[in-house]
């Protein structure tokens, strides 16, 4: 699977369409939708109704902007990231927007000095964060995707991930920080894409059959179907499917910058 790096804005949801003759299908998905689908998980505050979720989004957005402004001159907010993965029959386009990239000044010029780049992911929640002992897995996975994408594009040997939780009502803040080598993030990301490619293969086959039969092109992504009433989530992925061929070397090595 070949990779092409570009910058772009966040896609709100995944999409795909039957390709025109002689062209490849393009499957777009956001980082958030990718990890929520593969990890079969919702938000930490999913127990609240849609009205509460809308309120959380509004209040959380204000806290996002406040924390970003308070982060200082070395903090870049809302950093767009994009990667493309070429398959024989289709292209997967993965897009997202990191809440923040903190590029701290190097205090040690030696080549062995630790990387000072950290991806910050901010989550505003109604939950009691004082009882949290670790990040919510789907939140951490989202941040790790951004970290991998940024490290790949900037040839970083290691990168930090910081989860910033802010309790919406009390505005209490809690941080979780973890450093990763590029190789560790790459192995984790390859496994994530292996699972997603099973659905990409299914989507391509389904779209091809519908196109050949003369039916209307698929408008709703197979990756985000409407679950039956009473269902707790998506079904298990279909078995089989060729293995994902992500390259072993997705970037040229280089010093932390």
N, C-alpha and C positions, 0 to 999 in steps of 0.2 A: 504494500500500500504506500504510495508516494504521497508526500506532504508538500503543500504550498502554503506559505504563511502570508496573510494579508491582514490589514486592520479594517474593521467595520463596526457598525452599531449592533446593538443587541436585537436578536429576533425574539419576538414575544412568544412564538410557538413554533413547533416543527411543521414543515410543509414539504410536499412532494407533488410532482405532476408527471404525467406520462410524457416521455421525451418526444420531440419532433423527430421525424425520420433522419437518421444519420447523426443524431446528437445523443449525448448521455443524459440519463435522468439525474437530477440534482436534488438531493435530500438535505434540507436545512433543519437544524435543530439547535436550540439554545443549550448552553451548558446546564442551566437549572433544570430544564425539561429532561435532559439526558440523565442526570444523576437521580432525579425523582422517579423516572421510569425504571431504570435499571435496579435501583435499590428498593423499589416498591415502597416508598415512604413519602409521607406528606410533611407539612410544617409542624413545628413543635406545638403550635397553638391550633391544630386542626380540630380540636374539640369545640371551638367556638363557631358560631354561625357565620353566614356570609356578611351580615351587618357588622359584626365585631371584627371580621377580617378586613373589611373595607376601612373601618376606623383604624385598625392597626397599621394598614398600609399608609394612611394619611399621616398619622402621628409618627410612625416609623420613618417616613420620608423626611420629616422635619428633623428628627434626631440624626439621621444619616448626614444631612447637610451640615448640621451644627458640629458633629464630630469631625467631619472632613475639614471644615474651616479651622477648627482648633488644632488640627494635626501638625501644622507648621509648614514651612516652605519646602521641606524635603518630601512632602507627601503629595502625590498626584492622584486626584480623585477621578472616578469614572473613566477608567482606562479600557478602551475597546480592544478586544482580542478576537482573532479569527484564524482558523486552520482548515485546510481542505485535504481530504483523503481520497485519492484516486483509486477506484476499482475498475475492472475491465468494463463493466456495464453501467456504472453509476459513480457519482461523486458525492461524498458526505461532506457537508459544510457545517462546521461547528463554530458557533459564535457566542460571545458573551461580553460582559462588561464588569471588570473587577471594581469593587467599591473603592479600593485605593491601593497604590503601590508606594511603599516607603523605601526610599533609597538613601540610606544613611551614609554619611561621609566615612571613608576608610580612615581608621586611626593607625593601622599597621600596614605599611607598604609591601611587606613580604608577600610572596606568591602564595604562602600557606595560610594567610590571614583568612578568617571566615567571611563568607559572602554577607553583604549588608543589605541585601534586597529582601523585602518582606511584602507578601500579598496580604492585604487586609480585607476581610469579609465581615460586614456589619449586619447584625440581625436585631431588629426591634421586636420584643416579645412581651406578652402579658404574663408569662410563666414566672415562677419564683426562681430567679437565676442564682440566688444564694445557695440553693440546694444542688446546683449543677456541679458535677465533678469532671465532666468532659464535654466536648462539643457534641451536638446532635450529628450523627453519622452523615446524613444527607447534606447538612450544612458544610461539614468538613470536606466532603467529597467535591462539592461545588468549588470551594476555595482551592483544593488540590488541583483541580482541572485548570483553573486560572494560573496557578503557580507553574504547572507543567508547560502550559502554552507560552507564558512569559519567559520562562527559563529557556525553552527551546528557541524562541525567536531572538533572545539576547545572549545565547551561548553561555549560560550560567552553569557552573558546576554544582552549585547548591543554592537553595532559596528558602526563606522562611515563610510560614503561614501563620497568620494571627486571626483568630476568631474573636470578634468583638460583639458581645451580647449586651444589649441595653434594655432594661426593664422599662416599658413604656410609661407606666404610671408613676413609678418612683424615680425614674431616670438613673437608677443604679447601673453601674457598668462592671462587667466582668470579662477578663481576657483569658484566652487559651492560646499559647504559642508553641509551635513545633517547627523544627528545621528538617529539611529533606535534602538528600543528594539528588542530582538530576537522574541518576540511574535508578534510584528507588521509585521516583515519581514516574519514570518511563515504564517500568515494569507494571506498576499499579494501573497506569492509564491504558496500557495495552490490554490488560484483562478487562477493563471497563468496555473498551471498544470491541473486544471479542464478543461480549454479550450483545452489544447494540447491533453488530453486523449480522447477527442471526435475524433480527427484525428487518434490517435493510435488505437482506437477500429475499426475505419473504415479501417485502413491499415491492421490490423490483419484479419478482415473479408474478405477483398478483396484478400489478399494473400492466405488465406485458400481456397477460392472458385477457384482461378486460379490453385492452386496445385491439388485440387480434380479433376479439369477438364482436367488435364494433359497438360496444357499450360506451357510455359516457366516461370520460377520464375521471380518475379518482380525485376527489377534492378534499376529502378528510384524511389526514394521515393515519396510517395503521398503527402508529406508535402512540396515538392518543384517542383510542375509540371510546365510545360511551359504554360504560360498564352496565350490565343488566341490573335492574332494581334489586337491592339487597346484597349486591356483590361488594366485597371488601376491597376489590382492586383488580388489576389486570390478571389474566391467566398466566400460567407458566409459559416461558418461551417455547416455541416449537422445537423439537429435538432435531439434531442433525445440522446440516449447513456447512459449507466449506470453512476452514479456519481462516481467521483474519490474518492478513499478511502485512501487518505493520512492519516497517523496516527496523532492523536492529539498531541502526544508527540513524536517528532522526534529526541530527544536527551535527555540525563539526565542533570538535572540542575547542575550548578556549578559556581564558582566565575570566574570573568573575569581574564584571564591569558594572 
